[in-house]
Amino acid sequence: MKGFVFDIQKFALHDGPGIRTTVFLKGCELRCEWCCNPESQLEAPQLAFDTNKCTYCLDCIKSCSYEALSSIKNKLQVNFEKCVACGDCVSECVPGALKIFGYETDAKSVIEEVVKDKSYFENSGGGITLSGGDPVFQTEFSYELLRLAKENEIHTALETSGYSKQKNIEKLASVCDLFLFDFKHYKNAEHLKYTNVPNDVVLQNLDFLCSNNHQIILRCPIIPGVNDTLEHFKAIAELSNKYTAIQSVEVMPFHDWGFHKYELIGRERPKINSETIPKETSKKWRDGLKKLGCSKVI
């Protein structure tokens, strides 16, 4: 079983309980306007070009068989539409200005890497977390990763937007101990506007998981001007109180730490008009949720 991965982060402390190894998978149906992992959205590998690292030696141009690289006034230009992410230019780039986001690998190889951290998991109550992108985009690959992890007696978690066919969610739930489930907007039309998909499927899948007593951490990205409203916070509180399967609620304040990656892959930065949220504002949001009756917020 093969799939596309773009990163494996060890000693992750914010992707579920304990010390975890987080495997980031390529591919996502959503196009959230605040997404800080744009390199995760497409399933296929992608070329990235960092102009700050480029010395403009232009040695990479001759390595490209697809005419994706050229120069204007002795400065490297990348035509991302022509690029097939073969990686030939990367091996020619000594300064590291060119790199490939994502690679194809097999589930067994990934789990062999994860198992190396098993002693950390056992001592901390941690395990493996699948993230992305969205792991439901590669359901079969994600299932195999989680299944192999369970065979190795490793706790499993999966971060998801919840946007998928219910049969995919049900299959993953059979090998997943914990879902880190995103709740982005309570209004269907607004969810569609800001993520490119409606939220009815999301809420149906959340109801399915909770009704079948699968453990949930409800993750709530809060974006100023998008969902930082009293109505949305009320919806979060109502969901947390409706389902006993929701173990806790995480407020995830907006940040723009990954926005520079849009330019690396030839895309414009998001037009979200906001700045990284200070801790004081985040605390205010959490306190407000508690006042609304959300005792599970952390």
N, C-alpha and C positions, 0 to 999 in steps of 0.2 A: 504494500500500500504506500503510494507516494503522494506528496503534497508540497505546497509552497510555504516556506518559512522565511521571515525576514530578520528575526533576531531571537536569541535565547539569552535571557538575563538571569543570572544566578544571584542568590542572596536578596531576592525581592521581599520587601517588608510591607507592601501596601496592596497586595493582590490576593488577599485572603489571610487566614490565620497562620501564624508561625513564619518560619523562614521558608521561602518558596523559590522554585525555579519557574520562571514565566516564559512560555513559548509563544512568540508572536507570529500569527499566521497571516498570510496575504489574503485579501479579498473581503469586500464588504458591500452590501446592497445600499447602505445609507451614504449620503453625502452631507453630513452635518457641517453647517457653516463655520463651526468652531473647531473642527477636527484638527488635532495636532499631530496626527500620524498619516499625512496624505500619501506617503509611500506604501501604506497598507491597503489602500482602497482597491487597487487592481490586483487580480490574482497573479498575473505574470510578473517576472522580474522587470525592473526599470533601471535605466541609466540615470545617474545623478552627476551633476557638474558643479563643483564649488569654485567659483571664480577667485575667491580669496586665496586658494592654494595653487592656482595655476601660474606657472612661470612663463607660459606662452612660448615654449620650445617648439610646439606644433608637431612633435614627433608622432603623436597619436593619429594624425590625419591619414597618414599612409596605411595605417593598420585597418582602417574602416572600409569594408567592402560594400557598404550600403549608402555611401555618400552622405552620411549623417553628420560628418565633421568637416568644417571648412574654416577659413580665416578671413577676417575683414580688418584691414589695417594692422596685420600681424597679431590679431587677437582671436583666440579660438571661439568658434560659433558652433552650437549644437542644434541640429534639427531633430527634435525629439520625435516627430512624427515618422521620420525615416528610420529611426533607431530600432533595432530588434533585440537589444540588450544581450548581444552575443558575448560581450566582455573582452573582445580582442584589444580594444583601446585601453582598457584598464591595466592590462599587463605592460603596456608601453608607458604608462603615466607614473613616473618616479615620484613626483611630489604628492601623489594621492588625490589629485583634483577630480579624477573620474573614479566612480565606484558603481557597483550594482546593488540595488536594494532588492533583496529576495533571491532565493535559490530553491531548486527542487531537491527534495530529500525523501528518505523513506522513514516510516514510523519507528522501525526498530532502531535505526541510528540515533534518532532523537531521544528515545527512551534510554538507550545506553548512556547518553550524556546526562540525562536527568538522574539516573540511578546512582551516579557518582556522588550525588548530594544527599543520598538517603539518610546518612547519619545525622545530618542537620535537620532533616524533616522529623526524624524520630525524637530528637531532643527538644524540638520546639513546637511540635504539633503542626508542622508545615506539610508541603507537598508540591505537586505540579499545578500550575494555573495556565490554561489556554487563553490567550488574548489575541488582539489583532490591530486592525481589521476586526472581523467578527468570525469566530470559529465555526458558527453555523453555516457560513458560506462554503466551507469545506467539510460538510457533515461527515462523510465517510472517513476522511483522514483524521478528523478530530475524534471520532468514535474509536478508531484504532489506537490513537495515542492514549486515550483515557482507558481503554480496555487493557492495554499493555501495562499502564501504570498500576491499575488495580491488580493485575497478575503479580506485580512486584510489591504489593501491599503498600502502595503510596496513595495518600489522600489526594483527591482530584477536585479541581475547581475550574469553572469556565465563565469567562466574562462575555456577555452578549447584549446586543440591543433588543433581543427577543423577536426580531423580525425574520420569521422563517415559517415554513409549513409545520404544522403541529406534529406530523409524523417524524420530522427531523429532531424537534425538541424532545419528543418522547424517546427516541432512540438514544440521544445523548444523555438523557436523564437516567437511563439504565446503568450508566457507568460513571456518573458524575455525582460527587458528594455534596457539592455546593455551587450554586449559581450566583454570580455577581451580575445582577440584572439591572440594566439601565432604565431609568424613567426620565424621559427628556422633556415631554410636554403633555399636559393633561388634555389639551384641545386637539382634536383630530386634524382640523384644517391647519393649525399652527405647526403641528408636528410635520405635516406634509410640506409646509412652506420651508421649514428650516432644515429638514433632514432628507427630503425628497421621497419619503414614504409615509403612509398614514399610520396612526397608532392603534387602530382597531385590532390588527393582528397581534401587535405587541401585548396589548392588554388581555387578549384571549389566551395567549401563551403563558402570561403571568398567572392568570386564573387557573389554567391547567396544572402548572407546576405546584402552585400553592394548594390547590384542591387535592392533589396527590401527595401532599406532605413532603415535598422536596425542599431542602433548606435553601433560603434565599437571603442574600444581602442586597437590599435595594439601593442602587447607586444613582444619585441625583445630581447631574451636572447643572450648575446654576449659572446662566449666562445673562448678564445685565442687558436689559432691553429685549430679551427674548422670553425668559420664564421666571424672572425675579419678581413675581407678583404674589399678592396675598392669595389669590385664587389657586395658583399652582402649589403654593406651600400647603394650602388646605387639602388639595388633592393628594399630596404626599402623605400627610397625616392620616387621611381617610384610608388610603391603601394600607399603610402600616398597621392600622387598627383592625382592618377588615380581615387580614390574613395572619394567622398565628405562625405560618411557615416563614414569614419574613422575620429573620433573626435580628437584623439591625438595619438602620438607614444611614447611609453615608452622604453627606453634603460634599460635593466636588466643585469648588469654586473655579471659575474661568481662569485660564492662563494661556498665554500665547507663546510658550517656550518652544514649540515645534513649528511655528509659522515660517521660519527661515527655510524649512525643507521644501516648501512649495516652489520656491525659486530654484532650488537644486534640481527639481524634476521638470522644470520648464512651465510651471503654472503660476498664476497670479496669487498673491496672498489673499486670504479671506477678507471680506469687507466688514466684518463684525467690528462695530465701533466701540471698543472697550479696551481696558487695560487689565493686567493681571490683578486679581482681587486681593486686597490686603487681609491679614489675619483677623483684624477687627471686624470687617464686614462679614467674613465667614462665621465668626462667633455669633454675630448678631442674627444671622440666618438660622443657625442651629438653636439659639435661644428662642427665636420666634416659633420654630417648629415645636419645641417643647411646650410653649404656651398654648399651641393649638392642639395639644394632646398627644403629640408624637413622642412617646417615652423611649422609643427605640433608637433615636438619633444619636450618633456618636461623633 
